[in-house]
Amino acid sequence: MPRLDCSVKTCYYNKENRCCREGIKVEGADAMNARSTACGSFRERQMETAKNECGCRTAPEQRLEVACDAVKCIYNDNHVCSAEHIGIAGNGAKHAKDTECASFVNEK
Protein backbone atom coordinates (compact mmCIF):
# COMPACT_ATOMS: atom_id res chain seq x y z
CA MET A 1 0.00 0.00 0.00
CA PRO A 2 1.30 3.45 -0.86
CA ARG A 3 1.88 6.17 1.69
CA LEU A 4 -0.45 8.98 0.66
CA ASP A 5 -0.13 12.68 1.33
CA CYS A 6 -3.00 14.93 0.33
CA SER A 7 -2.67 18.69 0.02
CA VAL A 8 -6.29 19.19 -1.09
CA LYS A 9 -7.52 21.20 1.89
CA THR A 10 -10.98 21.60 0.35
CA CYS A 11 -11.60 17.84 0.42
CA TYR A 12 -14.04 16.48 2.98
CA TYR A 13 -11.72 13.53 3.64
CA ASN A 14 -8.55 15.56 4.29
CA LYS A 15 -7.30 15.59 7.85
CA GLU A 16 -3.80 16.82 8.62
CA ASN A 17 -2.75 16.29 4.97
CA ARG A 18 -3.85 12.66 5.14
CA CYS A 19 -6.91 10.91 3.78
CA CYS A 20 -9.37 9.43 6.26
CA ARG A 21 -10.94 7.11 3.67
CA GLU A 22 -9.89 3.46 3.51
CA GLY A 23 -8.92 3.91 -0.11
CA ILE A 24 -9.13 6.25 -3.08
CA LYS A 25 -9.41 5.97 -6.84
CA VAL A 26 -7.16 7.87 -9.24
CA GLU A 27 -8.87 8.58 -12.56
CA GLY A 28 -7.29 9.36 -15.90
CA ALA A 29 -7.36 6.38 -18.25
CA ASP A 30 -5.85 8.47 -21.07
CA ALA A 31 -3.53 10.52 -18.85
CA MET A 32 -0.09 11.36 -20.22
CA ASN A 33 0.81 13.67 -17.29
CA ALA A 34 -0.29 14.45 -13.74
CA ARG A 35 -2.63 17.25 -14.84
CA SER A 36 -4.70 14.68 -16.74
CA THR A 37 -5.37 12.62 -13.60
CA ALA A 38 -7.86 13.25 -10.79
CA CYS A 39 -8.77 11.89 -7.40
CA GLY A 40 -12.11 10.27 -8.17
CA SER A 41 -12.81 10.00 -4.43
CA PHE A 42 -12.71 13.78 -3.92
CA ARG A 43 -15.69 15.28 -2.13
CA GLU A 44 -15.82 19.01 -1.54
CA ARG A 45 -15.90 20.14 2.06
CA GLN A 46 -18.99 22.28 2.61
CA MET A 47 -19.01 25.46 4.65
CA GLU A 48 -20.80 23.80 7.56
CA THR A 49 -18.00 21.23 7.82
CA ALA A 50 -15.17 23.66 7.05
CA LYS A 51 -14.07 23.81 10.67
CA ASN A 52 -14.21 20.03 11.08
CA GLU A 53 -10.93 18.38 10.22
CA CYS A 54 -12.60 15.40 8.67
CA GLY A 55 -16.08 14.04 8.29
CA CYS A 56 -14.91 10.44 8.59
CA ARG A 57 -15.26 8.20 11.56
CA THR A 58 -11.82 6.71 11.07
CA ALA A 59 -8.46 8.31 11.72
CA PRO A 60 -6.43 9.40 8.70
CA GLU A 61 -4.28 6.68 7.27
CA GLN A 62 -0.67 6.99 6.24
CA ARG A 63 -1.06 4.01 3.92
CA LEU A 64 -4.18 3.09 2.03
CA GLU A 65 -5.44 1.25 -1.01
CA VAL A 66 -5.18 3.27 -4.21
CA ALA A 67 -7.11 2.01 -7.23
CA CYS A 68 -5.76 3.59 -10.40
CA ASP A 69 -7.15 4.03 -13.91
CA ALA A 70 -4.03 5.90 -15.14
CA VAL A 71 -2.73 2.91 -17.11
CA LYS A 72 0.17 4.85 -18.65
CA CYS A 73 1.72 5.54 -15.24
CA ILE A 74 4.77 3.46 -14.33
CA TYR A 75 3.23 2.77 -10.90
CA ASN A 76 0.02 1.26 -12.30
CA ASP A 77 0.07 -2.46 -11.59
CA ASN A 78 -3.15 -3.95 -12.93
CA HIS A 79 -5.17 -0.87 -11.86
CA VAL A 80 -3.57 -0.65 -8.40
CA CYS A 81 -0.93 1.91 -7.47
CA SER A 82 2.41 0.29 -6.63
CA ALA A 83 4.27 3.49 -5.66
CA GLU A 84 5.72 3.67 -2.16
CA HIS A 85 4.55 7.27 -1.81
CA ILE A 86 1.98 9.30 -3.73
CA GLY A 87 0.73 12.82 -3.40
CA ILE A 88 -2.68 14.14 -4.29
CA ALA A 89 -2.72 17.85 -5.12
CA GLY A 90 -5.36 20.42 -5.97
CA ASN A 91 -5.19 23.74 -4.17
CA GLY A 92 -8.69 25.22 -3.94
CA ALA A 93 -10.36 22.24 -5.64
CA LYS A 94 -14.13 22.30 -5.95
CA HIS A 95 -14.48 19.22 -8.16
CA ALA A 96 -12.50 16.03 -8.72
CA LYS A 97 -11.24 17.45 -12.02
CA ASP A 98 -9.44 20.15 -10.01
CA THR A 99 -7.27 17.51 -8.30
CA GLU A 100 -4.39 15.40 -9.59
CA CYS A 101 -2.08 12.57 -8.69
CA ALA A 102 1.14 14.55 -8.39
CA SER A 103 3.14 11.32 -8.36
CA PHE A 104 2.12 10.28 -11.89
CA VAL A 105 5.09 9.29 -14.07
CA ASN A 106 4.47 8.46 -17.73
CA GLU A 107 5.79 5.05 -18.71
CA LYS A 108 7.07 6.49 -22.04
ABEGO torsion letter per residue (X at the ends): XBBBBBABAABAABBGGBBABABBBBBGAABABAAABBBAABBBBBAAAAABABABABBBBABBBBBBABAABAABBGGBBABABBBBBGBGBABAAABBBAABBBAX
